[in-house]
């Protein structure tokens, strides 16, 4: 019985110090029917020569170089356009996967047409300090309702936004890998992709009833100063991801309670980062194309949700106590009315 082809996509830019490790784990997959497509976005540090060396050694490695730096999103798209596999594994040029990643994960898609994607637990590691942290563990290995993923993604739950620990169908990514994300902030998402990755999941999830999770650490995310996630302003990063989530919610989400919970979360985001972001975002109006209101009754009804969101939003900035005080004050005012 023929096995379906998987395309491993590796967009790259100035990763000469780490890309050998990434390429090695790609070409060493125990699943055999693969192609590895590596797109270099005009690196200046010798990255492309390393990629070409692997392409000359392995016939299933396809290397190309853009004539100019297109920005990350368009480079992702260039890799996808060259893919011939039925399934897609995106692997960032500084991250790693185990040799059996494809072998373990692929059956959840090939044997279940109603499953939109599969992702695994991941380890965030810092080579300089040796620190490690396991992420994206949502429960036991198995199948889950996509409404769970959508809710957790919108409310910053323990699900991934990066596709580096997941596999998708190519037909879905061809629809859902967006170059431009409409937003009120005026940000060009093609040049930073902060939120574009989360939309891959959200837009795919809305079209399927289930997704799969593998409770094994099969993916490894490298933490370093030059990664897009680490190098960006953390308040800007938070706002950009939420701008992408608002785009999804306004266009596709029917769940009114979840929409309200998202607005409540964004209120906290604005409050914590209004004077610390460089994007000029200060209120909910800066996120939404349509009108949105958050009143005292909303805070009262969503007390438990607010506590969870406050712990996460404020915890990033060491302001948990401030978050609790705000919630208590708001709820006291509601109860006194």
C-alpha positions in Angstrom: 0.0 0.0 0.0 1.5 3.3 -1.1 2.4 5.8 1.7 1.4 9.5 1.2 4.2 12.0 0.7 4.9 14.6 3.4 6.6 17.9 2.5 8.8 19.3 5.3 9.1 23.0 4.8 12.0 24.9 6.3 11.9 28.7 5.7 15.3 30.2 6.6 17.1 33.4 7.1 20.6 33.8 8.7 20.6 30.5 10.6 24.1 29.3 9.8 24.8 28.5 13.4 21.9 26.2 13.9 20.4 25.1 10.6 22.5 21.9 10.3 20.8 20.5 13.3 17.4 21.3 11.8 18.2 19.8 8.5 19.7 16.7 10.1 16.5 15.9 12.0 14.5 16.5 8.8 16.5 14.2 6.6 16.7 11.5 9.3 13.0 10.9 9.6 12.0 7.2 10.0 9.1 7.9 7.7 10.5 7.5 4.2 8.2 9.2 1.7 9.3 12.8 2.3 10.6 15.9 0.5 12.4 18.6 2.3 11.9 22.1 0.9 14.3 24.8 2.2 13.7 28.4 1.2 16.5 30.9 1.9 15.3 34.5 2.2 18.6 36.1 1.1 20.8 35.1 4.1 24.1 36.9 4.5 25.9 34.5 6.9 26.5 31.4 4.8 23.2 29.7 5.5 22.4 29.0 1.9 25.7 27.2 1.3 24.9 24.8 4.1 21.4 24.3 2.6 23.0 23.6 -0.9 25.4 21.1 0.6 22.4 19.1 2.0 20.6 19.4 -1.3 23.6 17.9 -3.2 23.8 15.1 -0.7 20.1 14.2 -0.4 18.0 14.0 -3.6 14.8 14.7 -1.7 16.1 18.0 -0.4 15.0 20.9 -2.6 16.8 24.2 -2.0 15.9 27.6 -3.4 16.9 31.2 -2.7 14.7 34.2 -3.2 16.1 37.0 -5.3 15.4 39.4 -2.5 14.2 39.2 1.1 10.5 38.9 0.8 9.7 38.9 4.5 8.9 35.7 6.4 5.3 35.2 5.4 6.0 35.3 1.7 9.0 33.0 2.2 6.7 30.5 4.0 4.3 30.7 1.0 7.1 30.2 -1.5 8.0 27.0 0.3 4.4 25.9 0.3 4.0 26.6 -3.4 6.9 24.2 -4.2 5.5 21.4 -2.1 4.1 18.3 -3.8 3.2 16.3 -0.6 -0.3 15.6 0.5 0.7 16.6 4.1 2.8 19.5 5.3 5.2 19.7 8.2 6.5 23.2 8.8 9.8 23.2 10.6 11.4 26.5 11.6 15.1 26.7 10.8 16.1 26.9 14.4 13.8 24.2 15.8 14.0 20.4 16.0 11.8 17.3 15.9 12.5 13.7 16.8 13.3 11.1 14.1 9.9 9.5 14.6 7.8 12.7 14.5 6.2 11.9 11.2 5.9 8.2 11.8 4.1 8.9 15.1 1.8 11.7 14.1 0.8 11.1 10.5 -1.7 8.2 11.1 -3.9 10.6 13.0 -4.5 12.4 9.7 -4.3 9.6 7.1 -6.7 7.4 9.0 -9.2 10.1 10.1 -10.6 12.4 7.4 -12.5 14.4 10.0 -9.3 15.4 11.9 -7.9 18.8 10.8 -4.4 18.7 12.2 -2.3 16.9 14.8 0.2 18.5 17.2 2.5 17.2 19.9 3.8 18.4 23.2 6.9 20.5 22.8 10.0 21.4 24.8 11.2 25.0 24.8 15.0 25.0 25.4 17.8 27.5 25.7 21.1 26.1 24.6 23.0 28.9 26.4 21.4 28.4 29.9 20.3 24.8 29.6 16.8 25.7 30.8 14.0 23.5 29.5 10.2 23.8 29.7 7.5 21.4 28.4 4.6 23.2 26.7 1.3 22.5 25.0 0.1 19.6 27.0 -3.7 19.6 26.9 -4.4 16.0 28.2 -4.0 12.5 27.1 -3.1 11.4 23.6 -6.2 11.3 21.5 -8.9 13.3 19.6 -10.5 16.5 20.8 -13.3 18.7 19.6 -12.0 21.7 17.5 -14.2 24.0 19.5 -11.9 23.3 22.4 -8.9 24.4 20.4 -10.6 27.5 19.2 -11.6 28.5 22.7 -8.2 27.8 24.2 -6.3 29.6 21.3 -8.5 32.7 21.6 -8.1 32.8 25.4 -4.4 32.0 25.5 -4.8 28.5 26.8 -2.2 25.7 26.5 -2.4 25.1 22.8 0.2 26.1 20.2 0.2 29.0 17.9 3.4 28.0 16.1 2.8 25.2 13.5 6.3 23.8 14.3 4.9 21.0 16.4 2.1 20.1 14.0 1.1 18.5 10.7 -1.5 19.8 8.3 -3.0 18.8 5.0 -1.5 20.8 2.1 -5.0 21.8 0.8 -5.8 23.4 4.1 -2.6 25.4 4.4 -3.0 26.6 0.8 -6.2 28.3 1.9 -5.2 29.3 5.4 -1.6 30.5 5.2 -2.4 34.2 4.8 0.1 36.7 3.6 -2.0 39.7 4.7 -4.2 39.9 7.8 -6.7 42.7 7.8 -6.4 44.8 11.0 -7.1 48.2 12.4 -3.6 48.6 13.8 -2.1 49.1 10.3 0.5 46.3 10.7 2.0 44.5 7.7 1.7 40.9 8.9 3.8 39.6 5.9 6.9 41.2 7.5 6.6 39.7 11.0 4.0 36.8 10.9 3.1 37.3 14.6 -0.4 35.9 14.5 -0.3 34.5 11.0 0.8 31.2 12.5 -2.1 31.1 15.0 -4.6 31.8 12.1 -3.3 28.6 10.3 -4.7 26.6 13.3 -7.9 28.7 13.8 -8.9 28.8 10.1 -8.3 25.0 9.8 -10.1 24.2 13.0 -13.3 25.9 11.9 -13.6 23.5 9.0 -13.2 20.2 10.9 -15.0 18.6 13.9 -11.8 17.2 15.5 -8.1 17.6 16.0 -5.5 15.2 17.5 -3.0 15.6 20.2 0.0 13.4 21.0 1.2 13.6 24.6 4.8 13.1 23.8 7.6 15.6 23.5 8.5 15.2 19.8 9.2 18.9 19.0 11.9 21.2 20.4 11.7 25.0 20.2 14.9 26.9 20.5 14.9 30.0 22.6 17.5 32.6 21.6 17.8 36.4 21.1 17.4 36.3 17.3 14.1 34.4 17.1 11.1 36.4 15.9 9.3 35.7 19.1 12.1 36.7 21.5 13.4 39.7 19.6 10.1 41.5 19.2 8.6 43.8 21.8 6.6 41.6 24.1 3.7 44.0 24.3 3.7 44.4 20.6 3.8 40.6 20.2 0.8 40.2 22.5 -1.2 42.9 20.6 -0.4 41.5 17.1 -1.4 38.0 18.0 -4.6 39.3 19.4 -5.3 41.4 16.4 -5.1 38.2 14.3 -7.5 36.5 16.7 -9.9 39.4 16.5 -9.9 39.1 12.7 -10.9 35.5 13.1 -13.5 36.2 15.7 -15.2 39.0 13.8 -15.3 37.1 10.5 -16.0 33.5 11.6 -17.0 33.1 15.3 -20.7 32.7 16.2 -20.2 31.9 19.9 -21.3 35.1 21.7 -20.0 34.1 25.1 -16.6 33.3 23.6 -16.6 36.6 21.8 -17.3 38.4 25.0 -14.6 36.5 26.8 -12.1 37.5 24.1 -13.1 41.2 24.5 -12.6 40.9 28.3 -9.2 39.5 27.7 -8.3 42.3 25.3 -9.4 44.8 27.9 -6.7 43.4 30.2 -4.2 43.4 27.3 -4.8 47.1 26.6 -4.6 47.9 30.3 -1.3 46.2 30.8 0.4 47.3 27.6 -1.2 50.6 26.6 1.8 52.7 27.4 4.4 50.1 26.6 3.6 49.0 23.0 4.9 50.8 20.0 1.7 50.3 17.9 -0.4 53.0 19.4 -3.0 50.5 20.8 -4.8 51.9 23.8 -8.3 50.5 23.8 -10.7 47.9 22.4 -11.6 50.2 19.6 -8.1 49.8 18.2 -8.7 46.1 17.7 -12.3 45.8 16.3 -13.6 46.8 12.9 -17.1 46.7 14.4 -18.5 48.1 17.6 -17.7 46.2 20.8 -18.7 47.0 24.4 -17.6 45.6 27.7 -19.7 46.6 30.6 -19.7 45.9 34.4 -22.2 43.1 33.9 -19.8 41.4 31.6 -17.1 41.5 34.2 -19.4 40.1 36.8 -20.6 37.2 34.7 -17.1 36.3 33.6 -15.5 36.4 37.0 -13.8 33.0 36.8 -12.7 33.7 33.2 -11.2 37.0 34.2 -9.3 35.5 37.1 -7.7 33.0 34.7 -7.0 35.6 32.1 -5.6 38.0 34.6 -3.3 35.4 36.0 -1.9 34.8 32.5 -1.8 38.3 31.2 -0.5 39.9 34.3 1.7 37.0 35.3 3.9 37.8 32.2 4.7 41.1 33.7 4.8 40.3 37.4 1.5 42.0 38.1 -0.7 39.2 39.4 -1.7 41.1 42.5 -2.7 44.1 40.5 -4.9 41.9 38.3 -6.7 40.4 41.4 -7.3 43.8 42.9 -8.8 45.1 39.6 -11.2 42.1 39.4 -12.2 42.4 43.0 -12.9 46.2 42.6 -14.9 45.7 39.4 -17.0 42.9 41.0 -17.6 44.9 44.1 -19.0 47.8 42.0 -21.2 45.3 40.1 -22.6 43.8 43.3 -23.3 47.1 44.8 -25.6 48.1 41.9 
